[in-house]
Amino acid sequence: MQTSFTPEQLADPHVAESEKILRRCVHCGFCTATCPTYVTLGNELDSPRGRIYLIKDMLENDRPADREVVTHIDRCLSCLACTTTCPSGVDYMHLIDHARVHIEQTYRRPLADRLIRDLLAAILPYPARFRAALALARIARPLAPFLRRMKPLAPLAAMLDLAPRRAAKRAARTIPAAPVPTRGRVILLDGCAQPTLDPGINAATLRLLTRLGIAVANPKGEGCCGALVHHMGREAQALDFARRNIDVWMREVDAGGLDAILVTASGCGTTIKDYGHMLRLDPLYAEKAATISALAKDITEYLSALDLETLPKRDLVVAYHSACSLQHGQKITALPKRLLQTAGFTVRDPAEGHLCCGSAGTYNILQPEISATLKRRKVKNLEATRPDVIAAGNIGCLTQIASGTAIPIVHTVELLDWAYGGPKPVKLTG
C-alpha cells in the first residue's frame, strides 16, 4: 500500500511504525475470510482491510477520529485472526492499537459511552472493586431487560447478563511448598478478573506445578496486566500497570532467577509478551520490559516442555475452544490439545475454530449485539462435537461460552490437574 506521510509526521515514532505496517498491506483480501465482524456483518469497513484504509486516511491527513472511523474500529475484536491468514505479514495488532490511542486522544464520545468506559476502566482491573460490582450486579439483574431497550445503556444490560449468578468462593492464595530439589522456579500471574470470576483456575495450576516439582514465587504488588485498558486506547493507564508488574517481577529475577512468568489467562499472556514493544521507547523500562516479555509463557507452553507422563485413555470427550489470544495472538494451537490427549482425554475440534467467541475483553459489554451473534455461532459449533466438557485457556472465553450453553466449561489446566492427581473440577461434579 502506498503512503504519503510527511517527514514531520514520520518524526513521531508511533506514526513511523504505523506507516511501515500500512505499506505491507497488498489489498489481497485474505483477511476478510477469517474476520468475525466481516463474516457477520458483510461490510468492507468492518474487515481488517477496510479498517486499514480508514486508519491510513485518518493518520495521513493528521485529523481527529470521526464517528465513522470510531464505529468501525470499535467493532474490531482484536482477535487477530487476520494476522494468521495474512500472507504479507501485516502487523495489524500494533496498527489497531495505535488507532485506538489516536481515537482516545482526539474523539469525544457520547456521554453514556464515556461513562460506561470510565466505569469499566475503574472497576475491572481492580479485584476488590470488581467483586463489589459483581455483588451489585446480582442484585440489579432484573433491570437488564429495561436497560436493553435503551441502546446507549445496552452495555449495562450486557454486564448484568454476564455477571455470575453466584459469587465465586473467595480463598487466600496459598502456594504449597515444592519438593526439594525443584525442577524450576516460576511466577504465576494472579491477575484481576480471573481470580475474581474463577479462583479455582490458578488453584489448580498451583497444585499441578507443585506436584511436578516447580517452585512458585509469590511476589507482592503485581496486578492487572493492562490488557483491558490497553484495548480501550487508554495507553497511559496500561503502561502504568505494565511498569508496576515489571518492577515487581524484576525483583524476583534479580533475587533468585526465574524460568518463566506463567499466565493462565491467554488475553493477559498476549499483552505481557508485548510489554517489550509497548515500552520500547521508555529509556528506563525498555530493557526490563523485553526481559519480562521473553520470560512470559502460557501455562500450556510451559507444561509442554516438562514431558508429562502419558496416561491411559479415560471416558471423557473434550471440545477444545482455542482462544483467539492463544491461537492468533501467541500462535499456540497444538500444545493444549496435545497435553489433553497425553492426559488421556479424547479431544475434538469444533468447526470454525478460528472464529472468535465474541468475548474479547470488554467487547461483549461494549458491542453486545455482535458479541451475542458470535457466541451463538461458537456454542452451536462446540455443541455439535457432542462433548462431555468444553475446555479453553482464557477466562473471557470461559465466561462468554458458559453464558450460552449447559455443557460444563473449564480451563484446560483444571483438566490436567485432575488427570495428574488433583481433584475433579467442581463444574464436573454436579
C-alpha positions as CSV (number, residue, x, y, z in Angstrom):
1,M,0.0,0.0,0.0
2,Q,1.4,3.4,-1.0
3,T,1.6,6.0,1.7
4,S,2.2,9.8,1.7
5,F,3.2,10.8,5.2
6,T,5.3,13.9,5.6
7,P,8.8,13.9,7.2
8,E,7.3,15.8,10.1
9,Q,4.7,13.1,10.6
10,L,7.3,10.4,10.4
11,A,9.3,12.0,13.2
12,D,6.7,10.6,15.5
13,P,7.9,7.0,16.2
14,H,4.3,5.8,16.5
15,V,3.3,7.2,13.2
16,A,6.5,5.9,11.6
17,E,5.7,2.4,12.9
18,S,2.2,2.5,11.6
19,E,3.4,3.7,8.2
20,K,5.7,0.7,7.9
21,I,2.7,-1.6,8.8
22,L,0.4,0.1,6.2
23,R,3.0,-0.3,3.4
24,R,3.0,-4.1,3.9
25,C,-0.7,-4.4,3.1
26,V,-1.3,-5.5,-0.6
27,H,-5.1,-5.4,-0.6
28,C,-5.3,-9.2,-1.2
29,G,-8.4,-9.6,1.0
30,F,-7.4,-12.9,2.6
31,C,-8.1,-11.3,5.9
32,T,-11.8,-10.8,5.1
33,A,-12.4,-14.6,5.1
34,T,-11.4,-15.0,8.7
35,C,-12.6,-11.7,10.2
36,P,-15.5,-12.3,12.6
37,T,-17.1,-8.9,12.0
38,Y,-16.9,-9.1,8.2
39,V,-18.2,-12.6,8.2
40,T,-21.1,-11.5,10.5
41,L,-21.9,-8.0,9.0
42,G,-20.6,-8.3,5.4
43,N,-19.4,-4.6,5.4
44,E,-16.0,-4.0,3.9
45,L,-15.3,-1.3,6.5
46,D,-15.8,-4.0,9.2
47,S,-13.0,-6.0,7.8
48,P,-9.3,-5.6,8.6
49,R,-8.6,-4.3,5.0
50,G,-11.4,-1.7,5.4
51,R,-10.2,-0.6,8.8
52,I,-6.7,-0.3,7.4
53,Y,-8.0,2.2,4.8
54,L,-9.8,4.2,7.4
55,I,-6.7,4.3,9.7
56,K,-4.4,5.3,6.8
57,D,-6.7,8.1,5.8
58,M,-7.0,9.4,9.4
59,L,-3.3,9.2,10.1
60,E,-2.1,10.6,6.8
61,N,-4.3,13.6,7.0
62,D,-3.4,14.1,10.6
63,R,-7.0,14.6,11.6
64,P,-9.1,13.7,14.6
65,A,-11.1,10.5,14.5
66,D,-14.7,10.9,13.4
67,R,-17.8,8.9,14.1
68,E,-17.4,6.6,11.1
69,V,-13.9,5.7,12.0
70,V,-14.8,5.1,15.6
71,T,-17.8,2.9,14.7
72,H,-15.7,0.5,12.6
73,I,-12.6,0.5,14.8
74,D,-14.8,-0.2,17.9
75,R,-16.3,-3.2,16.1
76,C,-12.9,-4.8,15.8
77,L,-12.5,-7.6,18.4
78,S,-8.6,-7.5,18.2
79,C,-9.0,-11.3,17.7
80,L,-6.0,-11.2,15.3
81,A,-7.4,-13.9,13.0
82,C,-6.4,-11.6,10.2
83,T,-2.7,-11.9,11.2
84,T,-2.9,-15.6,11.0
85,T,-4.2,-15.6,7.4
86,C,-2.3,-12.5,6.1
87,P,0.4,-13.6,3.6
88,S,2.1,-10.3,3.7
89,G,2.8,-10.2,7.5
90,V,0.8,-7.1,8.2
91,D,1.2,-6.3,11.9
92,Y,-2.4,-5.4,12.4
93,M,-2.3,-5.7,16.2
94,H,0.0,-2.7,16.6
95,L,-1.7,-0.7,13.9
96,I,-5.1,-1.1,15.6
97,D,-3.5,-0.4,18.9
98,H,-2.2,2.9,17.6
99,A,-5.6,3.8,16.1
100,R,-7.3,3.2,19.4
101,V,-4.9,5.5,21.2
102,H,-5.5,8.2,18.5
103,I,-9.3,7.8,18.9
104,E,-9.0,8.1,22.7
105,Q,-6.9,11.3,22.3
106,T,-8.9,13.0,19.6
107,Y,-12.5,11.9,19.7
108,R,-15.2,12.9,22.2
109,R,-17.6,10.0,22.7
110,P,-21.3,10.4,23.6
111,L,-21.8,10.9,27.3
112,A,-23.2,7.4,28.0
113,D,-20.4,5.7,26.1
114,R,-17.8,7.8,28.0
115,L,-19.3,7.0,31.4
116,I,-19.5,3.2,30.7
117,R,-15.9,3.1,29.5
118,D,-14.8,5.1,32.5
119,L,-16.7,2.6,34.7
120,L,-15.1,-0.4,33.1
121,A,-11.6,1.1,33.4
122,A,-12.2,2.0,37.0
123,I,-13.6,-1.4,38.1
124,L,-12.4,-4.4,36.0
125,P,-8.6,-4.1,36.7
126,Y,-9.1,-3.9,40.4
127,P,-10.2,-7.2,42.1
128,A,-11.8,-5.7,45.2
129,R,-13.9,-3.2,43.2
130,F,-14.7,-6.0,40.7
131,R,-16.0,-8.3,43.4
132,A,-18.2,-5.4,44.8
133,A,-19.5,-4.7,41.3
134,L,-20.4,-8.3,40.8
135,A,-22.3,-8.4,44.1
136,L,-24.3,-5.3,43.0
137,A,-24.9,-6.8,39.5
138,R,-26.5,-9.9,41.1
139,I,-29.0,-7.6,42.9
140,A,-29.6,-5.4,39.8
141,R,-30.0,-8.3,37.3
142,P,-33.8,-7.8,37.0
143,L,-33.1,-4.3,35.5
144,A,-31.4,-5.8,32.4
145,P,-34.5,-6.1,30.2
146,F,-35.3,-2.4,30.7
147,L,-31.7,-1.3,30.1
148,R,-31.5,-3.3,27.0
149,R,-34.4,-1.3,25.4
150,M,-32.3,1.9,25.7
151,K,-29.5,1.5,23.2
152,P,-26.9,3.8,24.9
153,L,-27.4,1.7,28.1
154,A,-27.3,-1.8,26.4
155,P,-23.8,-2.3,27.7
156,L,-25.0,-2.1,31.2
157,A,-27.6,-4.8,30.4
158,A,-24.8,-6.9,28.9
159,M,-22.8,-6.5,32.2
160,L,-25.7,-7.7,34.2
161,D,-26.3,-10.7,31.9
162,L,-22.6,-11.8,32.1
163,A,-22.3,-11.5,35.9
164,P,-22.2,-14.9,37.6
165,R,-25.4,-15.8,39.4
166,R,-23.4,-16.9,42.4
167,A,-20.2,-15.4,43.8
168,A,-17.1,-17.4,43.4
169,K,-15.8,-18.7,46.7
170,R,-13.0,-16.4,47.8
171,A,-9.8,-18.0,49.0
172,A,-6.4,-16.8,50.1
173,R,-3.8,-17.6,47.5
174,T,-1.8,-20.4,49.1
175,I,1.3,-21.6,47.4
176,P,2.3,-25.1,48.5
177,A,6.0,-25.8,49.2
178,A,7.6,-27.5,46.2
179,P,9.7,-30.6,46.7
180,V,13.4,-30.2,47.1
181,P,15.3,-30.2,44.8
182,T,13.0,-28.4,42.4
183,R,12.8,-28.6,38.6
184,G,12.3,-24.9,38.1
185,R,11.2,-21.6,39.6
186,V,8.4,-19.5,38.2
187,I,5.9,-16.7,38.9
188,L,2.2,-17.4,38.3
189,L,0.3,-14.2,37.4
190,D,-2.6,-13.8,39.7
191,G,-4.3,-11.2,37.6
192,C,-7.5,-9.2,38.2
193,A,-10.7,-10.6,36.5
194,Q,-9.8,-14.3,36.6
195,P,-9.2,-14.7,40.4
196,T,-12.5,-12.8,40.9
197,L,-14.5,-14.8,38.5
198,D,-12.9,-18.3,38.9
199,P,-10.1,-18.6,41.6
200,G,-10.1,-22.4,41.0
201,I,-8.1,-22.0,37.8
202,N,-4.9,-20.7,39.5
203,A,-5.5,-23.0,42.5
204,A,-5.4,-26.0,40.1
205,T,-2.3,-24.6,38.4
206,L,-0.5,-24.2,41.7
207,R,-1.4,-27.8,42.7
208,L,-0.2,-29.2,39.4
209,L,3.1,-27.2,39.4
210,T,3.9,-28.3,42.9
211,R,3.4,-32.0,42.2
212,L,5.6,-31.5,39.2
213,G,8.4,-30.1,41.4
214,I,8.1,-26.5,40.3
215,A,8.7,-23.8,42.9
216,V,6.3,-20.8,42.5
217,A,7.5,-17.4,43.8
218,N,4.8,-15.2,45.4
219,P,5.8,-11.6,44.7
220,K,3.8,-8.8,46.3
221,G,2.4,-5.9,44.4
222,E,1.6,-7.2,41.0
223,G,-1.8,-6.5,39.5
224,C,-3.7,-6.2,36.3
225,C,-1.6,-6.8,33.2
226,G,-3.1,-3.7,31.5
227,A,-4.8,-5.6,28.6
228,L,-8.3,-4.4,29.3
229,V,-7.5,-0.7,29.2
230,H,-4.8,-1.2,26.5
231,H,-7.5,-2.3,24.1
232,M,-9.7,0.7,25.0
233,G,-6.9,3.0,23.9
234,R,-6.1,4.1,27.4
235,E,-2.4,3.7,26.9
236,A,-1.1,5.7,29.9
237,Q,-3.1,3.5,32.3
238,A,-2.0,0.4,30.6
239,L,1.7,1.4,30.7
240,D,1.3,2.2,34.4
241,F,0.1,-1.3,35.0
242,A,2.9,-2.8,32.9
243,R,5.6,-0.8,34.7
244,R,4.3,-1.8,38.1
245,N,4.4,-5.5,37.2
246,I,7.8,-5.2,35.6
247,D,9.2,-3.7,38.8
248,V,7.7,-6.5,40.9
249,W,8.8,-9.3,38.7
250,M,12.3,-7.9,38.0
251,R,13.0,-8.0,41.8
252,E,12.3,-11.8,41.6
253,V,14.5,-12.1,38.6
254,D,17.3,-10.3,40.4
255,A,16.8,-12.1,43.7
256,G,16.7,-15.8,42.6
257,G,16.2,-16.0,38.9
258,L,13.1,-17.2,37.1
259,D,12.5,-19.8,34.4
260,A,9.2,-18.3,33.4
261,I,6.3,-15.9,34.2
262,L,3.3,-18.2,33.8
263,V,-0.1,-16.9,32.6
264,T,-3.4,-18.9,32.7
265,A,-5.4,-16.2,31.0
266,S,-4.2,-16.0,27.4
267,G,-5.5,-12.5,26.9
268,C,-3.1,-11.4,29.6
269,G,-0.4,-13.5,28.2
270,T,-0.6,-11.8,24.8
271,T,-0.2,-8.4,26.4
272,I,2.6,-9.3,28.7
273,K,4.5,-10.9,25.8
274,D,4.1,-7.4,24.1
275,Y,5.5,-5.4,27.1
276,G,8.8,-5.1,25.2
277,H,7.1,-3.4,22.3
278,M,4.8,-1.3,24.4
279,L,7.7,0.1,26.4
280,R,10.3,0.1,23.7
281,L,10.6,4.0,23.8
282,D,10.9,4.2,27.5
283,P,14.6,4.5,28.4
284,L,14.0,3.3,31.9
285,Y,11.9,0.3,31.1
286,A,12.7,-0.8,27.5
287,E,15.4,-3.4,28.5
288,K,13.5,-4.7,31.6
289,A,10.2,-4.9,29.6
290,A,12.0,-7.0,26.9
291,T,13.3,-9.3,29.6
292,I,9.8,-9.8,31.1
293,S,8.3,-10.4,27.7
294,A,10.9,-13.1,27.0
295,L,10.0,-14.8,30.3
296,A,6.2,-14.8,29.8
297,K,4.7,-18.2,28.8
298,D,1.2,-19.6,28.6
299,I,0.7,-22.4,31.2
300,T,0.3,-24.9,28.4
301,E,3.5,-23.7,26.7
302,Y,5.4,-24.3,29.9
303,L,3.8,-27.7,30.7
304,S,4.6,-28.9,27.3
305,A,8.3,-28.6,28.0
306,L,8.0,-30.8,31.1
307,D,7.4,-34.0,29.2
308,L,4.4,-35.1,31.2
309,E,3.6,-38.8,31.6
310,T,1.2,-40.4,29.0
311,L,-1.9,-41.6,30.8
312,P,-4.4,-44.3,29.9
313,K,-7.5,-43.3,27.9
314,R,-10.4,-42.0,30.0
315,D,-14.1,-41.9,29.0
316,L,-14.4,-38.2,28.6
317,V,-14.8,-36.2,25.4
318,V,-13.4,-32.6,25.4
319,A,-14.3,-30.0,22.9
320,Y,-11.3,-27.7,22.8
321,H,-12.0,-24.0,22.2
322,S,-8.9,-22.2,21.1
323,A,-8.9,-18.7,22.5
324,C,-8.1,-16.1,19.9
325,S,-5.4,-14.6,22.1
326,L,-3.8,-18.0,22.2
327,Q,-4.1,-19.2,18.7
328,H,-3.7,-15.9,16.8
329,G,-2.0,-13.7,19.4
330,Q,0.6,-16.2,20.6
331,K,0.5,-18.8,17.8
332,I,-0.1,-21.6,20.3
333,T,-2.5,-24.0,18.7
334,A,-1.5,-27.7,19.0
335,L,0.1,-27.7,22.5
336,P,-3.0,-27.5,24.7
337,K,-4.7,-30.3,22.7
338,R,-1.6,-32.4,22.8
339,L,-1.4,-32.0,26.6
340,L,-5.1,-33.1,27.0
341,Q,-4.6,-36.1,24.7
342,T,-1.5,-37.1,26.7
343,A,-3.5,-36.9,29.8
344,G,-6.0,-39.4,28.4
345,F,-8.8,-37.2,27.1
346,T,-10.5,-37.5,23.7
347,V,-10.2,-34.1,22.1
348,R,-12.5,-32.8,19.4
349,D,-12.1,-29.6,17.4
350,P,-15.2,-27.6,16.6
351,A,-15.9,-26.2,13.1
352,E,-14.8,-22.6,12.5
353,G,-12.4,-22.9,15.4
354,H,-10.6,-19.8,14.1
355,L,-13.6,-17.5,14.7
356,C,-13.9,-15.5,17.9
357,C,-16.5,-16.4,20.6
358,G,-17.3,-12.7,20.9
359,S,-15.8,-12.1,24.4
360,A,-12.6,-10.1,23.5
361,G,-12.0,-8.3,26.8
362,T,-14.8,-5.7,27.2
363,Y,-16.2,-6.3,23.7
364,N,-19.1,-8.4,24.9
365,I,-20.1,-5.5,27.1
366,L,-19.4,-2.6,24.6
367,Q,-20.7,-4.4,21.5
368,P,-23.4,-6.8,22.9
369,E,-25.3,-7.5,19.7
370,I,-22.3,-8.6,17.6
371,S,-20.9,-10.4,20.6
372,A,-24.2,-12.3,21.1
373,T,-24.2,-13.4,17.4
374,L,-20.7,-14.7,17.6
375,K,-21.4,-16.5,20.9
376,R,-24.4,-18.3,19.4
377,R,-22.3,-19.4,16.4
378,K,-19.5,-20.6,18.6
379,V,-21.7,-22.5,21.0
380,K,-23.5,-24.2,18.1
381,N,-20.2,-25.4,16.7
382,L,-18.9,-26.6,20.1
383,E,-22.1,-28.4,20.9
384,A,-22.0,-30.2,17.5
385,T,-19.0,-32.1,18.7
386,R,-21.2,-33.7,21.4
387,P,-18.6,-33.2,24.2
388,D,-18.8,-34.1,27.8
389,V,-17.0,-30.9,28.7
390,I,-15.5,-27.8,26.9
391,A,-12.0,-26.7,27.6
392,A,-10.5,-23.3,27.0
393,G,-7.5,-21.2,28.1
394,N,-8.9,-17.8,28.7
395,I,-11.3,-16.5,31.4
396,G,-13.1,-14.2,29.0
397,C,-14.0,-17.2,26.7
398,L,-14.9,-19.3,29.6
399,T,-17.4,-16.7,30.9
400,Q,-18.8,-15.9,27.4
401,I,-19.4,-19.5,26.3
402,A,-20.7,-20.6,29.7
403,S,-23.5,-18.0,29.4
404,G,-24.7,-19.8,26.2
405,T,-24.6,-23.5,26.9
406,A,-25.4,-26.0,29.6
407,I,-22.3,-28.1,28.8
408,P,-19.7,-27.5,31.6
409,I,-16.7,-25.5,30.5
410,V,-13.4,-25.5,32.4
411,H,-9.9,-24.2,31.9
412,T,-7.5,-26.7,30.2
413,V,-5.3,-26.7,33.3
414,E,-8.1,-27.8,35.5
415,L,-8.5,-31.0,33.5
416,L,-4.7,-31.5,33.6
417,D,-4.6,-31.0,37.3
418,W,-7.3,-33.6,37.7
419,A,-5.7,-36.1,35.4
420,Y,-2.4,-35.9,37.2
421,G,-3.6,-36.4,40.7
422,G,-5.7,-33.3,41.6
423,P,-9.4,-33.1,42.5
424,K,-12.1,-33.3,39.8
425,P,-13.1,-29.9,38.6
426,V,-16.1,-28.6,40.6
427,K,-18.1,-28.0,37.4
428,L,-17.9,-31.7,36.5
429,T,-19.1,-32.9,39.9
430,G,-22.6,-31.6,39.6
